[in-house]
Amino acid sequence: MKITNKEFIKNIEKKYSFEKKPSVAVAVSGGPDSMSLLFLVNAFIKYKKGKLIALIVDHRIRKKSKEEAKYITTYLDKNNIHSQILTVNKDNVSKKSMNEARNNRYTLLTDFCVKNNIFHLFIAHHKDDNLETFLNRKISGSDFYGLKSMSKLSLYNKVCIIRPLLNFSKEALLNYNKKNKIEYINDPSNFNLDYTRPIIRNFLKKSDHKTIKEINKDFDTILFYSPYFIQMIFEILFKNIVKIDSKKIIVGHDNMKNLNEINSENFIRRIYQFLFYGSNAPRSKKIRILINEIKKFNFKYFNIRGMIVKKNDDFLTFSR
């Protein structure tokens, strides 16, 4: 699918809502995906007479990350795009894993947005990324909700995360960059087979057309049915809530015990995301430990990533 500034602006206005003169941020790594998104959003912001800032995260993992960040800001200055480098604190770089880098990145990006009254943050994930995420989660045994992978719109740390490129392939973005003569850099970690995602990416690259078609078919099926599944979870949630406010949710203990594991897990995920403003819920393994504890006769108390679960008489209280 071809992508142009005109079509992008039309698509953005149709699917998302913004203030009259929007102030937005774009997460920029300097790679081809984020650079194409940045110039697309820049076209949209000019059309809306708003403000844009490119946020570049220096993860302090690779030796050249600082120099690359400075190179990007210099290039963006030449193109009249305002940018800011956000540097990860040394104390937060210990494991040097992709998951740690991701958490550091989202925390820095959304904290900056909150402090500067920016509600919308654009992220450059595209169709190929989402297919990789689907396979990664399928391999790790994710449930139905997890298999739907990345959403076009989500909330993290009170900031609205927009992923407008999920219908576009990597090839379409590369063609956009080529046509518009946009410079970019390549992150060598994207090809490092010590990480799971590059391995999956390499597998997809080497797979034949039939295999790719079957994987896409499976993913499309998940995407089609996921809204119905989510609706069912919310109906279960609302049916079993006894009391709710911004700090706690109370549900019947017996009702919780009678749910199957899949529904229980997603039930707890929704409660966590409500109490913690849409933050990513704990992993399935930890939630399942909580579910097993709840089913015990003498269950009294459990702490799962900052959410306290207490049993009082016939009720369970979930609170921050």
Phi, psi and omega per residue, in radians:
M1 nan 2.182 -3.118
K2 -1.301 2.555 3.136
I3 -2.195 2.306 3.104
T4 -2.318 2.847 3.115
N5 -1.027 -0.770 -3.100
K6 -1.075 -0.833 -3.141
E7 -1.172 -0.644 3.132
F8 -1.109 -0.823 3.133
I9 -1.053 -0.759 3.131
K10 -1.074 -0.750 -3.121
N11 -1.184 -0.739 -3.138
I12 -1.105 -0.792 -3.121
E13 -1.147 -0.528 -3.126
K14 -1.319 -0.654 -2.984
K15 -1.722 -0.385 -3.030
Y16 -2.257 2.748 3.119
S17 -1.986 2.405 -3.136
F18 -2.352 2.850 3.013
E19 -1.159 2.995 -3.033
K20 -1.008 -0.862 3.065
K21 -2.108 1.471 -2.971
P22 -1.081 2.505 3.011
S23 -1.974 1.971 -3.022
V24 -2.238 2.843 3.058
A25 -2.152 2.630 3.069
V26 -2.204 2.210 3.079
A27 -1.322 2.141 -3.047
V28 -2.178 2.098 3.087
S29 -1.646 -0.352 -3.066
G30 1.742 -0.165 3.110
G31 -1.325 3.017 -3.075
P32 -1.070 -0.599 -3.095
D33 -1.195 -0.914 -3.083
S34 -1.223 -0.529 3.124
M35 -1.235 -0.679 3.085
S36 -1.138 -0.746 3.113
L37 -1.071 -0.769 -3.113
L38 -1.002 -0.817 -3.108
F39 -1.251 -0.517 3.057
L40 -1.190 -0.812 3.125
V41 -1.158 -0.615 3.113
N42 -1.075 -0.676 3.090
A43 -1.127 -0.702 3.125
F44 -1.139 -0.771 -3.113
I45 -1.159 -0.667 3.078
K46 -1.091 -0.711 3.127
Y47 -1.118 -0.649 -3.109
K48 -1.572 -0.068 -3.117
K49 1.016 0.724 3.139
G50 -1.813 -2.761 -3.140
K51 -2.220 2.540 -3.127
L52 -2.367 2.487 2.999
I53 -2.342 2.327 3.072
A54 -1.572 2.176 -3.130
L55 -1.830 2.067 -3.091
I56 -1.931 2.109 -3.107
V57 -1.698 2.146 3.011
D58 -1.642 1.841 -3.060
H59 -1.292 -0.291 -3.098
R60 1.048 0.552 3.119
I61 -1.747 -0.810 3.122
R62 -1.708 2.626 -3.058
K63 -1.072 -0.601 -3.055
K64 -1.607 0.090 -3.038
S65 -1.080 -0.671 -3.136
K66 -1.164 -0.790 -3.139
E67 -1.132 -0.680 3.135
E68 -1.124 -0.722 3.128
A69 -1.072 -0.746 3.130
K70 -1.175 -0.652 3.109
Y71 -1.081 -0.732 -3.122
I72 -1.136 -0.784 -3.131
T73 -1.084 -0.678 3.108
T74 -1.105 -0.769 3.132
Y75 -1.118 -0.715 -3.134
L76 -1.213 -0.619 3.067
D77 -1.015 -0.721 3.131
K78 -1.121 -0.430 -3.140
N79 -1.776 0.266 3.095
N80 1.014 0.674 3.072
I81 -2.004 2.084 -3.121
H82 -1.235 2.404 -3.116
S83 -2.448 2.862 3.132
Q84 -2.531 2.317 3.074
I85 -1.611 2.216 3.084
L86 -1.923 2.121 -3.052
T87 -1.836 2.269 3.125
V88 -1.207 2.367 3.091
N89 -1.113 2.383 -3.139
K90 -0.949 -0.621 -3.112
D91 -1.128 -0.358 -3.125
N92 -1.651 0.074 3.109
V93 -1.986 1.675 -3.121
S94 -2.203 -0.870 -3.093
K95 -1.417 -0.466 -3.085
K96 0.962 0.649 3.108
S97 -1.706 2.870 3.133
M98 -1.167 -0.603 3.135
N99 -1.177 -0.733 3.100
E100 -1.106 -0.769 3.134
A101 -1.078 -0.690 3.137
R102 -1.117 -0.820 3.140
N103 -1.078 -0.764 3.101
N104 -1.066 -0.726 -3.104
R105 -1.112 -0.879 -3.099
Y106 -1.158 -0.620 3.114
T107 -1.136 -0.843 3.125
L108 -1.063 -0.829 -3.086
L109 -1.082 -0.860 -3.069
T110 -1.287 -0.586 3.075
D111 -1.082 -0.730 3.109
F112 -1.082 -0.783 -3.123
C113 -1.075 -0.766 -3.138
V114 -1.081 -0.796 -3.108
K115 -1.162 -0.446 -3.087
N116 -1.910 0.303 3.075
N117 0.982 0.719 3.072
I118 -1.879 2.067 -3.061
F119 -1.607 -0.443 -3.063
H120 -1.934 2.189 3.087
L121 -2.127 2.115 -3.136
F122 -1.591 2.345 3.112
I123 -2.135 2.470 -2.969
A124 -1.601 0.440 3.092
H125 -1.125 2.419 -3.102
H126 -2.138 -3.037 -3.032
K127 -1.035 -0.745 -3.133
D128 -1.117 -0.692 3.102
D129 -1.042 -0.754 -3.083
N130 -1.177 -0.623 3.102
L131 -1.174 -0.668 3.077
E132 -1.119 -0.732 3.118
T133 -1.100 -0.729 3.108
F134 -1.008 -0.853 -3.135
L135 -1.146 -0.711 3.134
N136 -1.040 -0.790 -3.117
R137 -1.269 -0.554 3.100
K138 -1.156 -0.722 3.110
I139 -1.108 -0.689 -3.096
S140 -1.463 0.018 3.034
G141 1.450 0.547 3.133
S142 -1.142 2.699 3.094
D143 -1.413 -3.054 -3.071
F144 -1.015 -0.739 -3.104
Y145 -1.131 -0.726 -3.135
G146 -1.189 -0.568 -3.093
L147 -1.212 -0.304 3.100
K148 -1.269 -0.151 2.990
S149 1.116 -2.424 -3.009
M150 -1.421 2.502 3.136
S151 -1.737 2.652 3.098
K152 -1.184 -0.472 -3.111
L153 -2.445 2.235 3.119
S154 -2.638 3.004 -3.128
L155 -2.125 2.282 3.118
Y156 -2.442 2.118 3.111
N157 0.929 0.747 3.107
K158 1.207 0.200 3.134
V159 -1.966 2.391 3.141
C160 -1.429 2.006 -3.139
I161 -1.626 2.148 -3.129
I162 -2.005 2.225 3.087
R163 -2.091 1.462 -3.022
P164 -1.427 -0.018 -3.053
L165 -1.826 0.189 -3.046
L166 -1.163 -0.255 3.079
N167 -1.670 -0.006 -3.080
F168 -1.958 2.462 -3.121
S169 -1.449 2.869 3.058
K170 -1.016 -0.699 -3.121
E171 -1.065 -0.701 3.139
A172 -1.112 -0.659 -3.141
L173 -1.238 -0.676 3.098
L174 -1.124 -0.676 3.102
N175 -1.156 -0.653 3.100
Y176 -1.103 -0.780 3.121
N177 -1.075 -0.746 -3.124
K178 -1.119 -0.793 -3.119
K179 -1.112 -0.649 -3.082
N180 -1.705 0.123 3.091
K181 0.946 0.826 -3.134
I182 -1.617 2.210 3.124
E183 -1.421 2.665 3.090
Y184 -2.753 2.919 3.095
I185 -2.074 2.802 3.113
N186 -1.922 2.248 3.108
D187 -1.454 2.057 -3.114
P188 -1.071 -0.395 3.137
S189 -1.160 -0.348 3.107
N190 -1.185 -0.264 -3.114
F191 -2.035 0.142 -3.113
N192 -1.461 1.921 -3.063
L193 -1.337 0.138 2.991
D194 -1.353 -0.273 3.132
Y195 -1.799 2.633 -3.076
T196 -1.143 -0.806 -3.042
R197 -1.064 -0.795 3.085
P198 -1.058 -0.552 3.105
I199 -1.136 -0.789 3.117
I200 -1.117 -0.727 3.124
R201 -1.054 -0.734 3.128
N202 -1.153 -0.683 3.107
F203 -1.072 -0.807 -3.136
L204 -1.121 -0.662 -3.122
K205 -1.121 -0.617 -3.082
K206 -1.587 -0.169 -3.090
S207 -1.289 2.638 3.117
D208 -1.389 2.997 -3.056
H209 -1.055 -0.673 -3.109
K210 -1.118 -0.752 -3.141
T211 -1.122 -0.806 3.131
I212 -1.064 -0.701 -3.141
K213 -1.089 -0.733 3.137
E214 -1.168 -0.713 3.123
I215 -1.124 -0.766 3.100
N216 -1.093 -0.657 3.127
K217 -1.115 -0.767 3.095
D218 -1.068 -0.772 -3.112
F219 -1.157 -0.735 3.120
D220 -1.090 -0.604 3.101
T221 -1.130 -0.761 3.097
I222 -1.061 -0.800 -3.122
L223 -1.098 -0.647 -3.126
F224 -1.167 -0.762 -3.055
Y225 -1.556 -0.261 -3.069
S226 -1.019 -0.683 3.116
P227 -1.048 -0.633 3.129
Y228 -1.216 -0.681 3.111
F229 -1.121 -0.792 3.141
I230 -1.099 -0.714 3.102
Q231 -1.053 -0.717 3.135
M232 -1.099 -0.739 3.136
I233 -1.080 -0.764 -3.142
F234 -1.159 -0.623 3.096
E235 -1.127 -0.705 3.081
I236 -1.121 -0.743 -3.129
L237 -1.060 -0.902 -3.100
F238 -1.144 -0.591 -3.127
K239 -1.171 -0.562 -3.027
N240 -1.766 -0.086 3.120
I241 -1.287 2.284 3.081
V242 -1.643 -0.732 3.133
K243 -2.617 2.540 3.139
I244 -2.559 2.407 2.954
D245 -2.606 -3.007 -3.048
S246 -1.200 -0.283 -3.052
K247 -1.913 -0.371 -3.104
K248 -2.697 2.757 3.049
I249 -2.297 2.279 -3.137
I250 -1.999 2.264 3.118
V251 -2.271 2.832 3.106
G252 -1.273 2.320 -3.107
H253 -1.127 -0.773 -3.130
D254 -1.097 -0.701 3.121
N255 -1.077 -0.694 -3.135
M256 -1.173 -0.713 -3.115
K257 -1.150 -0.487 -3.061
N258 -1.483 -0.147 3.100
L259 -1.338 2.560 3.058
N260 -1.262 2.958 -3.000
E261 -1.085 -0.712 -3.112
I262 -1.114 -0.831 3.133
N263 -1.162 -0.674 3.117
S264 -1.074 -0.773 -3.117
E265 -1.086 -0.799 -3.137
N266 -1.252 -0.542 3.045
F267 -1.033 -0.827 -3.131
I268 -1.202 -0.653 3.092
R269 -1.013 -0.806 -3.111
R270 -1.138 -0.676 3.106
I271 -1.109 -0.788 -3.135
Y272 -1.055 -0.811 -3.093
Q273 -1.169 -0.532 3.068
F274 -1.190 -0.820 -3.096
L275 -1.223 -0.517 -3.095
F276 -1.950 0.521 2.994
Y277 0.957 0.815 3.035
G278 1.427 0.092 3.113
S279 -1.091 2.747 3.138
N280 -1.044 2.310 3.140
A281 -1.269 2.807 3.089
P282 -1.031 2.798 -3.139
R283 -1.164 2.750 -3.088
S284 -0.957 -0.700 -3.094
K285 -1.019 -0.773 -3.123
K286 -1.220 -0.675 3.136
I287 -1.135 -0.660 -3.129
R288 -1.189 -0.552 3.043
I289 -1.103 -0.768 3.107
L290 -1.073 -0.758 -3.139
I291 -1.037 -0.761 3.117
N292 -1.121 -0.641 3.110
E293 -1.168 -0.741 -3.129
I294 -1.036 -0.599 -3.097
K295 -1.329 -0.183 3.119
K296 -1.336 2.561 -3.084
F297 -1.102 -0.663 -3.048
N298 -1.704 0.370 -3.137
F299 -1.094 2.318 3.134
K300 -2.280 -0.682 -2.948
Y301 -2.723 2.487 3.088
F302 -2.704 2.443 3.094
N303 -2.029 2.052 3.130
I304 -2.147 1.759 -3.139
R305 0.849 0.894 3.059
G306 1.600 -0.189 3.084
M307 -1.717 2.146 -3.127
I308 -1.626 2.269 3.093
V309 -2.043 2.076 -3.124
K310 -2.154 2.551 3.049
K311 -1.826 2.145 3.063
N312 -2.186 1.926 -3.077
D313 0.994 -2.048 -3.091
D314 -1.762 0.310 -3.054
F315 -2.204 2.673 3.027
L316 -1.967 2.281 3.105
T317 -1.930 2.147 3.061
F318 -1.828 2.164 -3.104
S319 -2.523 2.854 3.110
R320 -1.238 nan nan
